Each structure stands twice: as C-alpha cells, then as structure tokens.
Amino acid sequence: MNAATRWLRWALGLLAAMCLIDIATCTIGVGLANARPVREAGALVMMMLGTYLLLGLAATALFWRRGRAQDAGIRTVGTIAFLIAQGLLFAFMSLATLLGTHR
C-alpha cells in the first residue's frame, strides 16, 4: 500500500471518529438543552453548533497537515473531498440538534 492510500484510509478513520464525536456531542447536548429553560437551551444549542464547526475545521487542518508529504494534486483533491464530507456532517448534525431540542 502506498503513502497516498494510507493517508486516504487514515482520512476515513478520522471522518468516522468525527462522526462518533459529533453524535456523542449531540446526544449529550440535546438532553441537556431539553432540560433547561428556553434562553439557556438556545445558548447551549449555539455552543453545540460552534463545537461542530470548530471540530470540523480542526479535523480538516489535521488532515491537511498530515498529508503534507503527499503530492499536491492528491492532497488538494483529498482535502476538498474531506471538506465536503465535513460540511455534510455539519449540516446533518446541525439539523439533528435543532430538531432534537423540541423548541
């Protein structure tokens, strides 16, 4: 297996880890938000959305940095694909959070 394949397989693992972290954040955060008054719940939901965004950006930066030894073409294409996946994950988790808060 060459270095580019290992890097892309590592990316899939990182994306899977991000999914698990985001799902755990959503589960815990929605439970806490539903148990609070509307004003506090709104602040908590906004913090959760910010957390999803920051985690996605941190994962993308880690992905880009880890692939610095790769060819520029595969690194760029891989990072674009990773950003699209992170954007879809962010959109799904944001929707799940907003629908789960019953507000």
DSSP file (Angstrom, degrees, kcal/mol; ACC not computed):
  #  RESIDUE AA STRUCTURE BP1 BP2  ACC     N-H-->O    O-->H-N    N-H-->O    O-->H-N    TCO  KAPPA ALPHA  PHI   PSI    X-CA   Y-CA   Z-CA
    1    1 A M              0   0    0      0, 0.0     2,-0.0     0, 0.0     0, 0.0   0.000 360.0 360.0 360.0 129.8    0.0    0.0    0.0
    2    2 A N     >  -     0   0    0      1,-0.1     4,-2.0     4,-0.0     5,-0.2  -0.260 360.0-101.1 -83.2 174.1    1.5    3.4   -1.0
    3    3 A A  H  > S+     0   0    0      1,-0.2     4,-2.4     2,-0.2     5,-0.2   0.859 118.9  54.2 -65.5 -37.5    1.6    6.5    1.1
    4    4 A A  H  > S+     0   0    0      2,-0.2     4,-2.3     1,-0.2    -1,-0.2   0.901 108.9  48.9 -65.5 -39.6   -1.4    8.2   -0.6
    5    5 A T  H  > S+     0   0    0      2,-0.2     4,-2.4     1,-0.2    -1,-0.2   0.914 111.6  49.1 -66.0 -42.3   -3.6    5.2    0.0
    6    6 A R  H  X S+     0   0    0     -4,-2.0     4,-2.4     2,-0.2    -2,-0.2   0.911 111.1  50.8 -61.2 -41.5   -2.6    5.1    3.7
    7    7 A W  H  X S+     0   0    0     -4,-2.4     4,-1.8     1,-0.2    -2,-0.2   0.907 111.6  46.5 -63.7 -42.8   -3.3    8.8    4.0
    8    8 A L  H  X S+     0   0    0     -4,-2.3     4,-1.7     2,-0.2    -1,-0.2   0.858 111.9  50.6 -70.5 -34.8   -6.8    8.4    2.5
    9    9 A R  H  X S+     0   0    0     -4,-2.4     4,-1.8     2,-0.2    -2,-0.2   0.893 108.9  52.3 -66.3 -38.9   -7.6    5.4    4.7
   10   10 A W  H  X S+     0   0    0     -4,-2.4     4,-2.4     1,-0.2    -2,-0.2   0.876 105.8  56.1 -61.5 -37.3   -6.5    7.5    7.7
   11   11 A A  H  X S+     0   0    0     -4,-1.8     4,-2.6     2,-0.2    -1,-0.2   0.899 104.6  51.4 -62.8 -41.1   -8.9   10.2    6.5
   12   12 A L  H  X S+     0   0    0     -4,-1.7     4,-2.3     2,-0.2    -1,-0.2   0.898 110.5  49.2 -63.2 -39.4  -11.8    7.8    6.5
   13   13 A G  H  X S+     0   0    0     -4,-1.8     4,-2.4     2,-0.2    -2,-0.2   0.907 111.1  49.4 -64.0 -41.9  -10.9    6.8   10.1
   14   14 A L  H  X S+     0   0    0     -4,-2.4     4,-2.3     2,-0.2    -2,-0.2   0.899 111.2  49.5 -64.4 -41.0  -10.7   10.5   11.1
   15   15 A L  H  X S+     0   0    0     -4,-2.6     4,-2.2     2,-0.2    -2,-0.2   0.899 110.6  50.0 -65.1 -40.3  -14.1   11.1    9.5
   16   16 A A  H  X S+     0   0    0     -4,-2.3     4,-2.2     2,-0.2    -2,-0.2   0.906 110.6  50.0 -63.8 -41.1  -15.6    8.2   11.3
   17   17 A A  H  X S+     0   0    0     -4,-2.4     4,-2.5     1,-0.2    -2,-0.2   0.900 109.3  51.8 -63.4 -40.3  -14.1    9.4   14.6
   18   18 A M  H  X S+     0   0    0     -4,-2.3     4,-2.7     2,-0.2     5,-0.2   0.890 107.7  52.7 -63.8 -38.9  -15.6   12.9   13.9
   19   19 A C  H  X S+     0   0    0     -4,-2.2     4,-2.5     2,-0.2    -2,-0.2   0.935 111.2  46.4 -60.9 -45.9  -19.0   11.3   13.3
   20   20 A L  H  X S+     0   0    0     -4,-2.2     4,-2.3     2,-0.2    -2,-0.2   0.910 113.5  48.2 -64.1 -42.4  -18.8    9.5   16.6
   21   21 A I  H  X S+     0   0    0     -4,-2.5     4,-2.5     2,-0.2    -2,-0.2   0.920 113.3  47.9 -64.7 -43.3  -17.7   12.6   18.5
   22   22 A D  H  X S+     0   0    0     -4,-2.7     4,-2.5     2,-0.2    -2,-0.2   0.891 111.5  49.9 -66.0 -39.0  -20.4   14.7   16.9
   23   23 A I  H  X S+     0   0    0     -4,-2.5     4,-2.7    -5,-0.2    -1,-0.2   0.909 111.7  48.3 -65.6 -41.2  -23.1   12.1   17.7
   24   24 A A  H  X S+     0   0    0     -4,-2.3     4,-2.4     2,-0.2     5,-0.3   0.920 112.3  49.2 -63.8 -42.7  -22.0   12.0   21.3
   25   25 A T  H  X S+     0   0    0     -4,-2.5     4,-2.8     1,-0.2     5,-0.3   0.913 112.8  47.9 -61.2 -43.2  -22.0   15.8   21.5
   26   26 A C  H  X S+     0   0    0     -4,-2.5     4,-2.8     2,-0.2     5,-0.3   0.930 112.0  48.8 -63.7 -46.6  -25.5   15.9   20.0
   27   27 A T  H  X S+     0   0    0     -4,-2.7     4,-1.5     2,-0.2    -2,-0.2   0.938 118.5  38.3 -61.5 -48.5  -26.8   13.2   22.3
   28   28 A I  H  X S+     0   0    0     -4,-2.4     4,-2.1    -5,-0.2    -2,-0.2   0.934 119.0  47.9 -68.6 -46.4  -25.5   14.8   25.5
   29   29 A G  H  X S+     0   0    0     -4,-2.8     4,-2.8    -5,-0.3    -2,-0.2   0.889 110.8  49.3 -65.5 -41.3  -26.1   18.4   24.4
   30   30 A V  H  X S+     0   0    0     -4,-2.8     4,-2.5    -5,-0.3    -1,-0.2   0.899 110.5  51.9 -66.3 -39.2  -29.7   17.8   23.3
   31   31 A G  H  X S+     0   0    0     -4,-1.5     4,-0.7    -5,-0.3    -1,-0.2   0.914 113.9  43.5 -61.4 -41.9  -30.5   16.0   26.5
   32   32 A L  H >< S+     0   0    0     -4,-2.1     3,-0.5     1,-0.2     4,-0.2   0.898 113.0  52.0 -68.8 -40.4  -29.1   19.0   28.5
   33   33 A A  H >< S+     0   0    0     -4,-2.8     3,-1.3     1,-0.2    -2,-0.2   0.887 106.4  53.2 -65.9 -38.6  -30.8   21.6   26.3
   34   34 A N  H 3< S+     0   0    0     -4,-2.5    -1,-0.2     1,-0.3    -2,-0.2   0.726 106.0  54.8 -69.1 -20.0  -34.2   19.9   26.7
   35   35 A A  T << S+     0   0    0     -4,-0.7    -1,-0.3    -3,-0.5    -2,-0.2   0.415 102.0  72.7 -91.8   1.7  -33.9   20.1   30.5
   36   36 A R  S <  S-     0   0    0     -3,-1.3    -3,-0.0    -4,-0.2     0, 0.0  -0.707  90.8 -88.9-114.8 164.4  -33.2   23.8   30.5
   37   37 A P     >  -     0   0    0      0, 0.0     4,-2.8     0, 0.0     5,-0.2  -0.228  49.4 -99.7 -63.8 163.4  -35.3   27.0   30.0
   38   38 A V  H  > S+     0   0    0      1,-0.2     4,-2.6     2,-0.2     5,-0.2   0.879 119.8  50.4 -57.3 -44.7  -35.5   28.3   26.5
   39   39 A R  H  > S+     0   0    0      1,-0.2     4,-1.8     2,-0.2    -1,-0.2   0.931 115.3  42.0 -62.7 -46.5  -32.9   31.0   26.9
   40   40 A E  H  > S+     0   0    0      1,-0.2     4,-2.3     2,-0.2    -1,-0.2   0.881 113.6  53.4 -67.8 -37.7  -30.3   28.7   28.3
   41   41 A A  H  X S+     0   0    0     -4,-2.8     4,-2.6     2,-0.2    -2,-0.2   0.901 107.2  51.9 -63.8 -40.7  -31.2   26.0   25.8
   42   42 A G  H  X S+     0   0    0     -4,-2.6     4,-2.2    -5,-0.2    -1,-0.2   0.906 109.9  48.3 -62.4 -42.0  -30.7   28.4   22.9
   43   43 A A  H  X S+     0   0    0     -4,-1.8     4,-2.1     2,-0.2    -1,-0.2   0.906 112.1  49.8 -64.4 -40.6  -27.2   29.3   24.2
   44   44 A L  H  X S+     0   0    0     -4,-2.3     4,-2.2     2,-0.2    -2,-0.2   0.902 109.6  50.7 -65.7 -41.0  -26.3   25.7   24.6
   45   45 A V  H  X S+     0   0    0     -4,-2.6     4,-2.4     2,-0.2    -1,-0.2   0.906 109.7  50.5 -63.8 -40.9  -27.5   24.9   21.1
   46   46 A M  H  X S+     0   0    0     -4,-2.2     4,-2.2     1,-0.2    -1,-0.2   0.889 110.0  50.4 -64.0 -38.2  -25.4   27.7   19.7
   47   47 A M  H  X S+     0   0    0     -4,-2.1     4,-2.2     2,-0.2    -1,-0.2   0.886 109.5  51.6 -65.7 -37.3  -22.4   26.4   21.6
   48   48 A M  H  X S+     0   0    0     -4,-2.2     4,-2.5     2,-0.2    -2,-0.2   0.919 109.1  49.3 -65.1 -42.6  -23.0   23.0   20.1
   49   49 A L  H  X S+     0   0    0     -4,-2.4     4,-2.0     1,-0.2    -2,-0.2   0.898 111.8  49.4 -63.6 -39.6  -23.2   24.3   16.6
   50   50 A G  H  X S+     0   0    0     -4,-2.2     4,-2.8     2,-0.2    -1,-0.2   0.874 109.0  53.1 -64.1 -37.4  -19.9   26.2   17.2
   51   51 A T  H  X S+     0   0    0     -4,-2.2     4,-2.7     2,-0.2     5,-0.2   0.922 107.7  50.3 -64.7 -44.2  -18.4   23.0   18.6
   52   52 A Y  H  X S+     0   0    0     -4,-2.5     4,-2.2     1,-0.2    -2,-0.2   0.926 113.3  46.9 -57.9 -44.3  -19.4   21.0   15.4
   53   53 A L  H  X S+     0   0    0     -4,-2.0     4,-2.4     2,-0.2    -2,-0.2   0.932 113.6  46.4 -65.7 -46.6  -17.8   23.8   13.3
   54   54 A L  H  X S+     0   0    0     -4,-2.8     4,-2.5     1,-0.2    -2,-0.2   0.894 112.4  50.5 -64.7 -39.9  -14.6   24.0   15.3
   55   55 A L  H  X S+     0   0    0     -4,-2.7     4,-2.5    -5,-0.2    -1,-0.2   0.909 111.1  49.4 -63.8 -41.3  -14.2   20.2   15.4
   56   56 A G  H  X S+     0   0    0     -4,-2.2     4,-2.2    -5,-0.2    -2,-0.2   0.912 112.6  46.5 -64.2 -42.5  -14.7   20.0   11.6
   57   57 A L  H  X S+     0   0    0     -4,-2.4     4,-2.4     2,-0.2    -2,-0.2   0.897 112.8  49.9 -66.9 -39.4  -12.1   22.8   11.0
   58   58 A A  H  X S+     0   0    0     -4,-2.5     4,-2.5     2,-0.2    -2,-0.2   0.904 111.0  49.3 -65.2 -40.6   -9.6   21.2   13.4
   59   59 A A  H  X S+     0   0    0     -4,-2.5     4,-2.7     2,-0.2    -2,-0.2   0.904 111.4  49.5 -64.9 -40.3  -10.0   17.8   11.7
   60   60 A T  H  X S+     0   0    0     -4,-2.2     4,-2.7     2,-0.2    -2,-0.2   0.905 111.2  49.0 -66.0 -40.6   -9.6   19.4    8.3
   61   61 A A  H  X S+     0   0    0     -4,-2.4     4,-2.7     2,-0.2     5,-0.2   0.912 112.7  47.9 -63.8 -41.9   -6.4   21.2    9.4
   62   62 A L  H  X S+     0   0    0     -4,-2.5     4,-2.7     2,-0.2    -2,-0.2   0.914 112.1  50.3 -63.3 -42.5   -5.1   17.9   10.9
   63   63 A F  H  X S+     0   0    0     -4,-2.7     4,-1.3     2,-0.2    -2,-0.2   0.921 112.9  45.8 -60.4 -46.0   -5.9   16.1    7.7
   64   64 A W  H  < S+     0   0    0     -4,-2.7    -2,-0.2     1,-0.2    -1,-0.2   0.915 114.9  47.0 -64.9 -44.0   -4.1   18.8    5.6
   65   65 A R  H >< S+     0   0    0     -4,-2.7     3,-1.5     1,-0.2    -2,-0.2   0.900 109.6  53.1 -66.5 -40.8   -1.1   18.8    7.9
   66   66 A R  H 3< S+     0   0    0     -4,-2.7     3,-0.4     1,-0.3    -1,-0.2   0.799 109.3  50.7 -65.6 -27.8   -0.8   15.0    8.0
   67   67 A G  T >< S+     0   0    0     -4,-1.3     3,-2.1     1,-0.2    -1,-0.3   0.227  72.6 112.2 -94.3  15.2   -0.8   14.9    4.2
   68   68 A R  T <  S+     0   0    0     -3,-1.5    -1,-0.2     1,-0.3    -2,-0.1   0.741  74.3  57.2 -62.7 -21.9    1.9   17.5    3.7
   69   69 A A  T 3  S+     0   0    0     -3,-0.4    -1,-0.3    -4,-0.2    -2,-0.1   0.544  92.1  96.0 -83.9  -6.2    4.3   14.8    2.3
   70   70 A Q  S <  S-     0   0    0     -3,-2.1     2,-0.0     1,-0.1    -3,-0.0  -0.343  91.3 -84.3 -81.2 163.1    1.7   13.9   -0.4
   71   71 A D     >  -     0   0    0      1,-0.1     4,-2.3    -2,-0.1     5,-0.2  -0.360  41.2-118.1 -60.4 144.9    1.7   15.1   -4.0
   72   72 A A  H  > S+     0   0    0      1,-0.2     4,-2.3     2,-0.2     5,-0.2   0.847 110.2  53.6 -60.0 -36.2    0.0   18.5   -4.2
   73   73 A G  H  > S+     0   0    0      2,-0.2     4,-2.5     1,-0.2     5,-0.2   0.953 112.5  40.5 -65.8 -50.9   -2.8   17.1   -6.5
   74   74 A I  H  > S+     0   0    0      1,-0.2     4,-2.6     2,-0.2     5,-0.2   0.856 115.3  53.6 -67.5 -33.6   -3.9   14.2   -4.3
   75   75 A R  H  X S+     0   0    0     -4,-2.3     4,-2.2     2,-0.2    -1,-0.2   0.919 111.6  44.6 -65.8 -43.1   -3.6   16.4   -1.3
   76   76 A T  H  X S+     0   0    0     -4,-2.3     4,-2.3    -5,-0.2    -2,-0.2   0.936 116.3  45.0 -67.2 -47.2   -5.8   19.1   -2.8
   77   77 A V  H  X S+     0   0    0     -4,-2.5     4,-2.4     1,-0.2    -2,-0.2   0.919 114.7  49.3 -63.8 -43.4   -8.4   16.6   -4.1
   78   78 A G  H  X S+     0   0    0     -4,-2.6     4,-2.4    -5,-0.2    -1,-0.2   0.900 111.6  48.7 -61.9 -41.4   -8.4   14.7   -0.8
   79   79 A T  H  X S+     0   0    0     -4,-2.2     4,-2.7     2,-0.2    -1,-0.2   0.883 110.0  51.3 -69.0 -37.7   -8.8   17.8    1.2
   80   80 A I  H  X S+     0   0    0     -4,-2.3     4,-2.3     2,-0.2    -2,-0.2   0.933 112.1  47.0 -62.9 -44.7  -11.7   19.1   -0.9
   81   81 A A  H  X S+     0   0    0     -4,-2.4     4,-2.4     1,-0.2    -2,-0.2   0.902 112.6  49.9 -62.4 -40.8  -13.4   15.7   -0.5
   82   82 A F  H  X S+     0   0    0     -4,-2.4     4,-2.6     2,-0.2    -2,-0.2   0.900 110.0  50.5 -65.9 -40.6  -12.8   15.8    3.2
   83   83 A L  H  X S+     0   0    0     -4,-2.7     4,-2.5     2,-0.2    -2,-0.2   0.891 110.1  50.0 -63.9 -39.9  -14.2   19.4    3.4
   84   84 A I  H  X S+     0   0    0     -4,-2.3     4,-2.4     2,-0.2    -2,-0.2   0.931 111.9  48.0 -63.5 -44.4  -17.3   18.3    1.6
   85   85 A A  H  X S+     0   0    0     -4,-2.4     4,-2.4     1,-0.2    -2,-0.2   0.910 112.6  48.5 -62.3 -42.1  -17.8   15.4    3.9
   86   86 A Q  H  X S+     0   0    0     -4,-2.6     4,-2.6     2,-0.2    -1,-0.2   0.880 110.4  52.0 -65.8 -37.6  -17.3   17.6    6.9
   87   87 A G  H  X S+     0   0    0     -4,-2.5     4,-2.4     2,-0.2    -2,-0.2   0.907 110.7  47.1 -64.6 -41.9  -19.8   20.1    5.5
   88   88 A L  H  X S+     0   0    0     -4,-2.4     4,-2.6     2,-0.2    -2,-0.2   0.904 112.7  49.6 -65.4 -40.7  -22.4   17.4    5.1
   89   89 A L  H  X S+     0   0    0     -4,-2.4     4,-2.8     2,-0.2     5,-0.2   0.917 111.0  49.8 -63.3 -42.8  -21.7   16.1    8.6
   90   90 A F  H  X S+     0   0    0     -4,-2.6     4,-2.4     2,-0.2    -2,-0.2   0.920 112.0  48.0 -61.6 -44.1  -22.0   19.7   10.0
   91   91 A A  H  X S+     0   0    0     -4,-2.4     4,-2.3     2,-0.2    -2,-0.2   0.925 114.1  46.2 -63.9 -44.4  -25.3   20.2    8.2
   92   92 A F  H  X S+     0   0    0     -4,-2.6     4,-2.7     1,-0.2    -2,-0.2   0.930 114.7  46.3 -64.0 -45.6  -26.7   16.9    9.3
   93   93 A M  H  X S+     0   0    0     -4,-2.8     4,-2.3     2,-0.2    -1,-0.2   0.863 111.9  51.9 -68.5 -34.9  -25.6   17.3   12.9
   94   94 A S  H  X S+     0   0    0     -4,-2.4     4,-2.6    -5,-0.2    -1,-0.2   0.930 112.1  45.9 -64.9 -44.7  -27.0   20.9   13.0
   95   95 A L  H  X S+     0   0    0     -4,-2.3     4,-2.7     1,-0.2     5,-0.3   0.921 112.8  50.2 -63.6 -43.6  -30.3   19.7   11.7
   96   96 A A  H  X S+     0   0    0     -4,-2.7     4,-1.9     1,-0.2    -1,-0.2   0.894 112.0  48.6 -61.8 -39.8  -30.4   16.9   14.2
   97   97 A T  H  X S+     0   0    0     -4,-2.3     4,-0.9     2,-0.2    -2,-0.2   0.935 113.2  45.7 -66.0 -46.8  -29.6   19.2   17.0
   98   98 A L  H  < S+     0   0    0     -4,-2.6     5,-0.5     1,-0.2     3,-0.4   0.890 116.7  44.7 -66.7 -38.4  -32.3   21.8   16.0
   99   99 A L  H >< S+     0   0    0     -4,-2.7     3,-0.8     1,-0.2    -1,-0.2   0.823 110.7  55.8 -72.8 -30.0  -34.9   19.1   15.5
  100  100 A G  H 3< S+     0   0    0     -4,-1.9    -1,-0.2    -5,-0.3    -2,-0.2   0.629  92.1  69.7 -78.6 -13.0  -34.0   17.3   18.7
  101  101 A T  T 3< S-     0   0    0     -4,-0.9    -1,-0.2    -3,-0.4    -2,-0.1   0.599  88.6-141.3 -85.7  -8.6  -34.4   20.3   21.0
  102  102 A H    <         0   0    0     -3,-0.8    -3,-0.1    -4,-0.3    -2,-0.1   0.871 360.0 360.0  56.4  41.0  -38.2   20.4   20.7
  103  103 A R              0   0    0     -5,-0.5    -1,-0.1   -62,-0.0    -4,-0.1   0.370 360.0 360.0-116.1 360.0  -38.3   24.2   20.7
